[in-house]
Amino acid sequence: MESHNRTTTGRSTSTALHTAYPSRRTTANRIFAAIYASALLALFYHHTNNLLFHSTTCSSFFTSSSLLIADFVFAFMWLTTQSFRMRPLFREEFPENLKRVLKKESDFPAIDVFICTADPYKEPPMGVVNTALSVMAYDYPAEKISVFVSDDGGSALTLFAFFEAAKFAGHWLPFCRKNDVVQRCPEAYFAANPSTTSETDKLKILYESMKARVENVVVRGKVNEQYITEEQYQAFAKWTHGFTPQDHPTVIQVVLDKSKDRDITGHPMPNLVYVSRQKSRTSTHHFKAGALNVLLRVSATMSNAPIILTLDCDMYSNDPQTPLRALCYFSDNELRSKLGYVQFPQRFHGINKSDIYGCELKRMFKINPVGLNGLAGPDYFGTGCFFSRRAFFGGPSALVSPEMPELRPDNVVCKPIRSPEILELAHLVAGCDYEKQAQWGYKIGVRYGSLVEDFFTGYHLQCEGWKSIFCNPEKAAFYGDTPISLVDVLNQMKRWSIGLHEVTFSKYCPLTFGSSYIGILMGFAYAHYSFGPLWSIPMVVYAFLPSLALLNGVSIFPKVSEPWFLLYLFLFLGGYGQDLLDFIIEEGTFKKWWNDQRMWMIRGLSCFLFGSIEYFLKSLGISTHGFNVTSKVVDQEQSKIYEQGVFDFGVESPMFVPMTMAAITNLAAFCLGLVVVLTGRESAFEELVMQVLISGFGVFNSLPVYEAMITSSKRGIPTRTTLLSVVLSSVLFVAAFVALRK
């Protein structure tokens, strides 16, 4: 891996907080880009010539124009990808040198940690608890850490879990300090480290006891009085008969107070605050973006730390020195004034050895951010990110003041976190009507206007002048969960597709607005993501058009003997070859890469396609499905199937229909094409071989679909979906027969 073969240049590592060096492949990337761009220009000359001089019928015009549009989208997406390859930059941090600028504990800046959850049944409270405990145990002054948990599900079960976690933290934090524990997520630690001492045994018993109580409460669906103290009873009294996740008052509970609460060794504990903002069916709540803005305001009234870490509820810390790595950049006087955030990569545990669903998302979370490091910095991933609080209040040179002085990023909180004045103010700013006539979500805070609030917010911050850093240490900073069923993967991607369309077709389109504010390369980088759902156009065209033409004996590509055939071959092998090289260099395998490109095709025929349709229906005022939380619950049978590398279609979904149709159509075309090419007239090979190759490529990528169609297991494609796909494929063939024969 190139980033691990680091040769420090410039500043001496004996005093430097960080260093950076360019990728050795930069020159090669630029040369190849010039060659590939020339080939694309030649391709468009060929398409234009065909369209103007050889499309003499309606069917030939439709075929030529469809291929032109599909290849235009391919070329556009390739062009935007080059922004990641022009100036890739690797970075390295030296946390051991922080003592040069942070000489005592009081010099360390305070950190507010935001953890968001929304449903105790899809996001089990024990997972959220483990995430919180892992950051509370950082190698960092405990009194400088405040953890704020946003519960958008308004669940007493989650609050109960944190009362239990607070008791366990009194034992866990000193245990980690005493034994210099590296893995500070309790669940991960006990799974990886069999008990070897009586101290570890006792701690594991405490953890398992806490886990049993929490899971028992979740199963029962209510908190039994036998589990809570009289003081805690007052907190749970807020859950009255009319309390629902969609309609309830604000609940803010200080679970741990650093000024009063101590662990078993007498050390102060970090602040731990549970927040469930007020909800009303008549008010817009803006999903996760709204929850984060409430945490911004509530934390401002209680601690107002200059550094903010945002985490998904399942993204636990894997390295206790992670905040020190972030401080290597925030403590640099040359960077500090314009540094908006430091983004760590998303990494996932539990991915099977072949990553059949492409959930690692290596390009998005590892390869592309290195490319952006040489520009203005990476986009915001939504988790694993350390922000400067100041970045949420206007550009580096233009502070946008909030409506209350207590919410300013430079305000100093002097009163205790449990004081009546602080709690009253916190409840006020967490109200569902607080943002009316205010600038939250538009000029300050996390931005509204897209379901991908993380992407949209990072984009806005960079347009305002903030820079970002991609920090990718050898040891993973965070680990999270990933979906292990195909329908969950596609539903998550469909939601992202809708959100990305909301950015693309707004006044903030990266091609226009972005390029004018952050430069053309950064504008193209953001456009690569925001226009991503348009991959569905070439995927649909190439999944069906070559095969349907082949089934009707119609040639739509150059003959093997023509130079244009070599051009197509170069474009395919060149694009795929460079992608494979990038993947392998970043510690990927050929099998993972193959599955990743297969999922890229599947996404183009499913979630990208349906996300685009849903967005345009929504734009026309036609009601569509709302926001769905991705389930983090692990089903044992489902997990076993995933570990075996078997695709789990499992449930009926309309998103399975296009990919099943494509699999059927390509298989029929490939079989017929082989027969025609091998046994037909001599010219058949020259005229149809490219379509046979494309259909064959589709067949090999569809092997999991064929397996799911014929399996009797409940994890296969439902029979009704298969039958519907067969019928629609037949209709498509008849339509193509009528059109192409004319």
MARVEXZA-371777 format. One record per residue (C-alpha): residue in three letters; x, y, z. Coordinates in steps of 0.5 Angstrom, whole numbers, plus 500, padded with zeros to 3 digits. Example, Ala and Ser with C-alpha at 12.3 -4.5 7.8 and 13.67 -1.06 7.14 Angstrom:
ALA525491516/SER527498514/
This chain:
MET500500500/GLU503507498/SER501510504/HIS505506508/ASN511507505/ARG512513508/THR518518507/THR518524511/THR520530507/GLY520537509/ARG520539517/SER523534521/THR519529525/SER523530531/THR518537532/ALA513536527/LEU506535529/HIS504532522/THR507532515/ALA505530508/TYR508528501/PRO505527494/SER503520491/ARG508517486/ARG503516481/THR501523480/THR505524474/ALA502517471/ASN495519473/ARG496525469/ILE499522463/PHE494516462/ALA488522463/ALA491525457/ILE491519453/TYR484517455/ALA481523454/SER484523447/ALA480516446/LEU474519449/LEU474525444/ALA475520438/LEU469516441/PHE464522440/TYR467523433/HIS465516432/HIS458517435/THR457523432/ASN458521425/ASN454515426/LEU448519428/LEU449524423/PHE450520417/HIS448513418/SER442513422/THR437513417/THR431509421/CYS428511427/SER430505430/SER438506428/PHE437513431/PHE434511437/THR440506438/SER445511436/SER443516440/SER442512446/LEU449509446/LEU451517445/ILE447519451/ALA450513455/ASP457514453/PHE457521455/VAL455520462/PHE460515462/ALA465520460/PHE462525464/MET463521470/TRP470519468/LEU472526467/THR470528474/THR474522477/GLN480525475/SER479531480/PHE481525485/ARG487523481/MET491530479/ARG494531486/PRO493526491/LEU497527498/PHE498522504/ARG499525511/GLU502523517/GLU501525524/PHE506525530/PRO502525537/GLU508524541/ASN510531539/LEU504534542/LYS507535548/ARG511541545/VAL505545544/LEU500542550/LYS505542556/LYS499540561/GLU492538561/SER489544562/ASP492546555/PHE488541552/PRO482543548/ALA475541550/ILE471536546/ASP464535545/VAL462528542/PHE455527538/ILE452521538/CYS446520534/THR441514534/ALA433514532/ASP430507534/PRO432502539/TYR430496535/LYS433498529/GLU439501533/PRO440497539/PRO442501545/MET448496547/GLY451498541/VAL450506542/VAL452504549/ASN459501547/THR460507542/ALA459512548/LEU464508552/SER469507547/VAL470515547/MET469516554/ALA475512555/TYR480516550/ASP487517552/TYR485524554/PRO483528560/ALA476526562/GLU474533565/LYS475535558/ILE470530554/SER463531554/VAL458526550/PHE452528548/VAL447522545/SER441524541/ASP435520541/ASP431521536/GLY426515537/GLY425518544/SER426512547/ALA426510555/LEU430504553/THR435508551/LEU436512557/PHE435506561/ALA441503557/PHE445510559/PHE444510566/GLU447503566/ALA453505562/ALA454510567/LYS455505573/PHE459501568/ALA464506566/GLY466508573/HIS469501573/TRP471501565/LEU475507565/PRO480506570/PHE481499568/CYS483502561/ARG488507564/LYS491502569/ASN492496564/ASP493501558/VAL488498554/VAL488499546/GLN481496545/ARG476501549/CYS470498546/PRO467493551/GLU464489547/ALA470488542/TYR475488548/PHE471482551/ALA470478544/ALA478479543/ASN481478549/PRO479472553/SER479473561/THR486472564/THR486475571/SER481476576/GLU480483575/THR478482568/ASP473476570/LYS470481575/LEU469486570/LYS466482564/ILE461479569/LEU459487570/TYR459488563/GLU455482561/SER450483567/MET449490565/LYS448488557/ALA443482560/ARG439488564/VAL439493558/GLU437487553/ASN431484557/VAL428491558/VAL428492550/VAL425485549/ARG420487554/GLY419494551/LYS419498558/VAL423500564/ASN421496570/GLU421500576/GLN426494580/TYR431496575/ILE431504577/THR433508583/GLU428514586/GLU432519582/GLN432516576/TYR424515577/GLN423522576/ALA427522569/PHE422516567/ALA416520569/LYS416524563/TRP414518559/THR407519559/HIS401515556/GLY401521550/PHE409520549/THR410518542/PRO417518538/GLN413523533/ASP410527538/HIS413529545/PRO416534549/THR424535550/VAL427530555/ILE434532557/GLN438528562/VAL445529565/VAL447522566/LEU454524568/ASP457530571/LYS464531571/SER464536577/LYS461531581/ASP461524579/ARG467520580/ASP470513578/ILE472508583/THR479510583/GLY476518585/HIS478520578/PRO473525575/MET468522569/PRO466525563/ASN460529562/LEU454524559/VAL448527557/TYR442524554/VAL438529549/SER431527546/ARG429534542/GLN422536542/LYS417533537/SER411535534/ARG407532528/THR406539525/SER413541525/THR419539520/HIS424536524/HIS430535518/PHE432528520/LYS439527523/ALA441534521/GLY436537525/ALA438532531/LEU445535530/ASN443542530/VAL440541537/LEU446538539/LEU450544537/ARG445548541/VAL444544547/SER452543548/ALA453550547/THR449552553/MET453546557/SER460546555/ASN461549548/ALA467545547/PRO471548541/ILE472541538/ILE466537536/LEU466529534/THR460527530/LEU459519531/ASP454514528/CYS451510534/ASP455504531/MET461507530/TYR466505536/SER473508537/ASN478503535/ASP484507537/PRO484511544/GLN489516541/THR485518535/PRO483525538/LEU491527539/ARG492525532/ALA486530530/LEU490535535/CYS496535531/TYR492539525/PHE488543530/SER494545534/ASP498547528/ASN498555527/GLU499555520/LEU492551519/ARG488553525/SER485559522/LYS482555516/LEU481548518/GLY474546519/TYR474539520/VAL479533520/GLN475527517/PHE477519519/PRO476514514/GLN470509515/ARG472502516/PHE467496518/HIS468490522/GLY464484520/ILE465484512/ASN466478509/LYS472476506/SER470477499/ASP465483501/ILE460481496/TYR456487497/GLY461492496/CYS460495503/GLU467497504/LEU466503499/LYS474503498/ARG474509493/MET469513497/PHE472513504/LYS479511502/ILE482512495/ASN478519493/PRO479522500/VAL487522499/GLY486525492/LEU482531495/ASN487532501/GLY492535495/LEU486540494/ALA481543499/GLY480537503/PRO475531503/ASP468531504/TYR464530510/PHE462523511/GLY457524517/THR461520522/GLY468520525/CYS469527524/PHE473532528/PHE470539527/SER472546529/ARG465549532/ARG467555529/ALA466552522/PHE459552523/PHE458559524/GLY460562517/GLY466562514/PRO473563517/SER473571516/ALA466572516/LEU462570523/VAL455569523/SER452570530/PRO447566532/GLU440569535/MET443568542/PRO450570545/GLU450563549/LEU450560543/ARG456563540/PRO462559539/ASP467563543/ASN462563549/VAL465561556/VAL460557560/CYS461558567/LYS455555571/PRO455547573/ILE452543567/ARG446541572/SER444548574/PRO437550573/GLU439556569/ILE443551564/LEU437546564/GLU432551562/LEU436554556/ALA438547554/HIS430545554/LEU429552550/VAL434551544/ALA431544544/GLY424546542/CYS421544535/ASP419551534/TYR426554536/GLU429555529/LYS423558526/GLN425565524/ALA432563525/GLN438561521/TRP439554523/GLY440549517/TYR441555512/LYS447560514/ILE449556521/GLY450549523/VAL449543519/ARG445544513/TYR438542511/GLY436541504/SER438534503/LEU437527505/VAL445527505/GLU446532510/ASP453530511/PHE455531504/PHE451537503/THR454540510/GLY461539508/TYR460542501/HIS457548504/LEU463549509/GLN468548504/CYS464553499/GLU465558505/GLY472558505/TRP474552510/LYS479547509/SER479539511/ILE484534512/PHE484527511/CYS487523517/ASN488516515/PRO492512520/GLU495505520/LYS491503526/ALA483504524/ALA481510528/PHE473507528/TYR470501526/GLY462501525/ASP457496522/THR455495515/PRO448492512/ILE449484511/SER443483507/LEU442486499/VAL435490501/ASP438494506/VAL444495502/LEU440498496/ASN435502501/GLN441505504/MET444507497/LYS437509495/ARG436514500/TRP443517499/SER441517491/ILE435522493/GLY439526497/LEU445527492/HIS439529487/GLU437534492/VAL444537491/THR445536484/PHE438540482/SER439545487/LYS442552486/TYR448549490/CYS450544484/PRO457543484/LEU458544477/THR456551477/PHE456554485/GLY461549487/SER466551481/SER465558482/TYR467558490/ILE472552491/GLY475551484/ILE474547478/LEU477541481/MET473541487/GLY467542484/PHE468536479/ALA470532485/TYR463534489/ALA459533482/HIS462526482/TYR458524488/SER452528487/PHE451526480/GLY453519482/PRO445516481/LEU446518474/TRP450512473/SER443508472/ILE443511465/PRO449508462/MET447501466/VAL440501463/VAL442502456/TYR448497456/ALA444492460/PHE439491455/LEU440495448/PRO446490446/SER443484448/LEU436486445/ALA439487439/LEU443481439/LEU437477440/ASN434480434/GLY441479430/VAL442487429/SER449489430/ILE450496433/PHE458496435/PRO464496430/LYS466490427/VAL472486429/SER476488423/GLU475496424/PRO479501428/TRP473503432/PHE473496435/LEU480497438/LEU478504441/TYR472500445/LEU477495447/PHE482500450/LEU477504453/PHE474498457/LEU480495459/GLY484502460/GLY478504465/TYR477498468/GLY485496469/GLN486503472/ASP480502477/LEU483495479/LEU490498480/ASP487503485/PHE484498489/ILE489493489/ILE494498491/GLU490500497/GLU490493500/GLY484490496/THR484484493/PHE482482486/LYS475478488/LYS473484493/TRP474489486/TRP470484482/ASN464484487/ASP465492488/GLN464493480/ARG458488480/MET455492486/TRP456498482/MET452495476/ILE447492481/ARG446499484/GLY445502477/LEU440498476/SER436498482/CYS437504488/PHE440509483/LEU434508478/PHE429508483/GLY432513487/SER432518481/ILE425516480/GLU423517487/TYR426524487/PHE423526480/LEU416524483/LYS417528489/SER419534485/LEU412533482/GLY409533489/ILE407526488/SER408522495/THR413517496/HIS416513502/GLY419517508/PHE426516511/ASN428509514/VAL433508519/THR438502516/SER437496521/LYS444495525/VAL440488528/VAL444482527/ASP440476525/GLN444470526/GLU441466520/GLN442472516/SER449473519/LYS451466517/ILE449466510/TYR453473509/GLU459469512/GLN458464507/GLY459469501/VAL451468499/PHE447473496/ASP441474501/PHE435477497/GLY430475502/VAL424479501/GLU420482495/SER423489493/PRO421492486/MET429494486/PHE430486484/VAL426486478/PRO430490473/MET437487475/THR433480474/MET430482467/ALA437484465/ALA440477468/ILE435474464/THR436478457/ASN443477457/LEU443470459/ALA438469453/ALA443473448/PHE449470450/CYS447463449/LEU444465442/GLY450470440/LEU455464442/VAL451459437/VAL450465431/VAL457467432/LEU460459432/THR455456427/GLY453462423/ARG455466417/GLU463468417/SER461475418/ALA457474424/PHE463473428/GLU466480426/GLU459484427/LEU456481433/VAL462479437/MET462485441/GLN455484443/VAL456477445/LEU462479450/ILE458485453/SER452480454/GLY457475457/PHE460480462/GLY453481464/VAL452474465/PHE458473469/ASN456479473/SER449476474/LEU451469477/PRO449471484/VAL442473481/TYR441466477/GLU443462483/ALA438466487/MET433465482/ILE433457482/THR434456490/SER429454494/SER431457500/LYS427463503/ARG434467501/GLY433467494/ILE429471489/PRO421471491/THR418467485/ARG413472484/THR419477482/THR422472478/LEU416471474/LEU414478473/SER421479471/VAL420474465/VAL414477463/LEU417484463/SER423481459/SER419478454/VAL415484453/LEU421488452/PHE424483447/VAL417483443/ALA418491443/ALA425491441/PHE423485435/VAL418490432/ALA422496433/LEU429493430/ARG426489425/LYS423496422/
